[in-house]
Amino acid sequence: MPTLLIIRPSNRPQQDIQTCHAAGWQAQVLSPIEIEANRSALKKLPEQFKQADVVFWVSPTTIETAAPHLNFSDGPKAHITVGQTSQHTLAQFSPYPVVSPEDGNDSEAVLRMPIWKNLPPNARVLIIRGHGGRDFLADKLTELGFQIDIAEIYFRRPHAIDWQNFKTEDIAAAYVTSGELAREFFHQIPPQFSRFFESLLYFTHHPRIADALRIVGAKHVETVTSLSAALSSMPQRSQAVNPVEDNKDTQQVANTAAPASERSENTRPSEQIKPTQPQRVEASMPESNNLPQNNAPVIIKQSGGKALAAGATVLALLSLGASGFLFVQGQNVLKNQELEFNQKIDKAALGESENASLLKDNLNRQTAIQAELDRLNNGQKNNSDQILQTQKAYQELLKGRINWLVDEAESMLNTASQQLMLSGNLQGAVSVLEHIDSRLSRFEQPELIPIKQAISNDLAALKNRPYVDISATALRLDRLESGISGLPLVLDGVLKPGAAPVEAANSGTWWENTWEKSLNALKGLVEVRHLDSNDAMLISPDQTYFIRENLRLRLLDARIALLQHNGEVYQSDLNNVEATVKQYFDSKSPATQSWLKELVELKALDVRMISDDSLKASLSAVRAYQEGSRIQMTTEEAAQTQDAEKTASAPAATTEQATTAAPAAASAPQSLEAPALPSENKKEPAAEAAKPQNQTKPAAKIKGEQA
């Protein structure tokens, strides 16, 4: 049964596994990323859900994570999903209709839906997604005038894949559902499986994911509407693809075997020369042997005399001797020519065999070089992959000292900003900025100059701001509150009897002294004093307690306003306290004057709220530096990846050139430059040996005619 790899988070592939089993496929799940719920975002989600007019759900994972925490009866009635799978998943939770685009499964298709035209202006749209999603739809809806609220309810965490028992047998294709899964999956592939996964067939439901797969190294990527569509197309695809691959393998085997076959064909002429050439010699030999036999015998007719018989016998013997001599000579000449010809043939065959052996050695050497190039190519690719992985791990685990310092400065600035907002701790913020400035002054890198300038400006602004010691001021207010009970009232000084007049010495008569005493007694019966306020005279002794308690309450209210940095309430309470003391208490008393003096000093303090932008410039400079460092790191990683791909493609091109050159060399062995062979050094004797062959017949004929 063929196997399909499903590259998805561990909580999502159940439906895909069922789809594969229904289509007759075996499913194997690899999860390079796992989903972790964002608890804080899920706590805020119900309130956001109630206030929204429309809810947009990004994926089935989003629905399964957020839906159990929501009450759909309290939320909006308009729900939008990005695809049919999400629509079916949300329909299990929502009692209201769920709409999704019919002409696509991305944010662009959602934006083309007519529902946005039917919504009221300034409608609130809630986008529920994972952390770090695309902002395309949110930006476009903001431009259309909608109020956008985003809930990022889960995180995507890398999950290590167990490759120990992984086998590539029967794996025909893979199905990938996001670009982030593709990048993390190829990041975790071991070197021994890299070539297999690069040549594997991948299916995905969106062109953007297909582009991400091609960027990370996948060579065969297909875009389908769904997983079932991919599975239905696989049988036809396998029948169409496998023959091509078999033909490629057959061609490679043929290319590898071509030199050997050509070598065998090149050696055949030298092997066939021996049987063909001697056949010519054998053909000529019977011809030379028949020459004496072709002479007609001499018939001597008997004339009746012995002399004639003897003469005929002598002539016959002479003719027989001459023919035998000529036959022997011809045989010797033919044997010598045959021997010389065979020697030359052997030399030519030896030269051809040396050429064949030299060609064979060159082809074997070329095959060995090709195998070594393939091995070096594989090793170089594995090394480049390991270098890339090591560099990524190094960049992730080891930050520069400056980056750590900037991150620490951001944390300290955030803490100082919170202290300024909550407690107005101006001295603490100044201390933090001075500490950061002293640590940054040790580095001379130009990229730190904007951070140094922003911190210097914020530090100068904080030092120029009037500082109020909240704790000391609160203690002074507490002392004023304690001193209220010792302040004398105006009535205490006014109603106090005056000093008795000093009696003069009795210098007159008794009648004169008596008259004087009587007049003095009458004058002391009535005493007249001036008061600026008539209210002080109208206060009863019981109301004095309420006046002092009202002063304490006013001072307590001023202390609360001090802690809240509310300058208006603080000044108003102190002014009321001062007016009350001057109205009802004796301002001529030393205790009252000392108490009022300290009150005036407290009124002179500048108590006001510290704005939240006191450290905004420093925080902006630090975050700009961090964003720049991230962009630079991403650019360097992309450049390193391109360099590694170029380095890996260069040996591959060399290997293809060498593979192409091997059959060419085998088909044209005469173009190889080899050392001079004996057959090539002795061409002239071979030519001379060829001449006697052509002259064999004429010589034999001449001698036969002479005989």
C-alpha positions, 0 to 999 in steps of 0.5 A: 500500500503506498504511503502519503506523508502528512505534514501537519501539527499533531492535533489536526491530521485525524481527518486527513488520515481517514481521507487517506484510508478511504482512498486506499492510502496509508498515512504517516504523520510528521509534525515539525510544529505543535500548537500551544494555547495562549491562555491570556488571549483566551481569557480576553476572547469572550469579551472581544467576541461579545463586542464584535459585529463579525468574526473571521476564523482563520483555520480549523485549528483556531476554531477548535482552540477558541470555540470551547471558550465561547458562548455563541448565543451572546456573540455576533451572528455573522461568521466568516471562514477562509475555507470549506473545512473551516466552515464545516468545523465551525458549523459544529459549534455555531447555531448561525450560518457560516459563510466562506469564499467560493473562489479561493481559500485565502485572505484575498478571496475573503476580501472579495466577498460581498458581505463587507458591503452589507455591513454598517460603517465602523463595524467591529471585525474580530479576527481570530488567528494564531500568533504571527499571522498575516496582516493583509486582511486586517490592513485592507479592512482598516482602509475600508473603515472597519474597526479591527480587533485581533485575538492571537489565541495560540503559538506555533512551537517547533517540535523535534521529529523522531528520525530514528525509525523513519523509512522511505520505502513506499512513500509516494508523496507528501501533503503540506498545509502551511509555509511555516510547516514547510520551512520547519520540516526542511530545517529538521531533515537529516542529511541522509534523507535530504536528497529523498525529500528534495525529489519527493512529490509535494501537494498543497492547497495554496500557491503561496505554500508551494512557493515556500516549498520550492524555496526550501528545496522541493523540486516537485510541487503540485497545487490541489484543491484538497487532499482527496483531489491529490489522492485521486490524481496519484494513480495516474501520476504514478503511471505517468511518472514511473516510466519516465524514471525507468527510462532515465535509469535505463538510459543511464545504464545504457550510457554506462554500458556504451563504452564497453560495447563500443570497445568490443566493436573496436576490437572486432576488426583486429580479431577479424583481420586474421581470418580474412587475410589468411583466406586471401593467402589460401586462395592464392596458394592453390592458384600457385600450386596449380600453375605447374599442373596447368602445363599440358604434358608432353606426349611423345609418339613412338617412332619405333626407335630407342633413341627417340624413346630415350630422348622423350624420357629425358625431355620428360624428366627435364620438364618434370624437374623444371616444373618441380623446381618452379613449384618449390620456388613458388611455394617458398616465395608464397610461404615467405610472403605469408609469414611476413604478412602474418607478422605484419597482421600480428603487429597491426592486431597488437597495435589495435589491442593496445589502442583498445586497452588504452581506450578501456583504461581511459574509460575506466579512469573516467568512470572512476572519476565520475564516481568520485565526483558523485561522492564529492558532490554528495559530501559537499551537499551534506557538508553545506547542509550541516554548515547551514544547520550549525549556523542557524543553531549558532545564531539562535543560541549565541547572540552578540554581546551588544544584542544582549545588552540592548535586550536588557536595556529594553527590559530596564526601560519598560520597568522604569516606564511602569514605575514612572506611570504608577508611582512617579519614581523620577529618581529611579528612572534617572538611575536606570537611564544613567546605568544604561548610558554608562554600559552603552558608553563602553561600546563604540559601534555606530549602530548604537549611536541612535540609542545613546542619543535617545537615552541622553535626551530622555535623561536630560528631560527627566533631570530638568523636570521638578522632582517631588519626594512623595514619601517625605511630603506625605510625612510632612502632611502627617506632621501637620495633621498631628499639630492641628490639636495644638493650634489655639482658636481665636476665642481662646485669646479674645475671651481671656481677661486682660491684666489688672491695672496697677494701683497707684500709691495712696498719696491723697486723702481717704475720700480721694482714694476711695473715689479713684478706686470706684472709678477704676472698678466702673471702668473694668466692668466693660472691655471692648476688643476688635475682631476681623471675623464675626463667625469665630464668635458664633462657634460653640465649644462643641463645634471646635471638635468638628473644625479640627476633624475637617482640617484632618480630613482635608489634609488626608485628601491632600495626601491621597491627591499627592500619591495620585499626582493630582496637583489640582486637588492637592492645591485646592485642599491645602488652600481650604486648610489655610483659609480655615486655620486663618479664620478660626485659629489665632494667627498671632500665636507662634504655634499657628504661625509655624504651622502655616509656614510649613503649609505654605512650603507644601503648597509651593511643591509642583505636584503633577502627573508624569506623562507616559512618553518620558521614555518613549524615545529610548524605547523606540530607538531600542526596538528599531535596533532590534528590528534592524538586527532581525532583518539583517539576520534574515538577510544573511540567512537567505544569502547563506542559503543561496550560496549553499544552493549555488555551491551544491548546484556547481558540482551537479553541473560538473557531474552532468557535463562529465556524464554527457562527455563520457558517451561522447568519448566512447562514441569517438575514440579516435579523438582521444590523445594517446601515446604513440603505438608500435602500429602507428610508428611503423606505418611504412613497413605495413605499406610495404608489406601490402605491396607484395600482396598485390604483386603475388599473382603477377610474379607467380604467373610470370614464373609459370609462363617461364616454366 
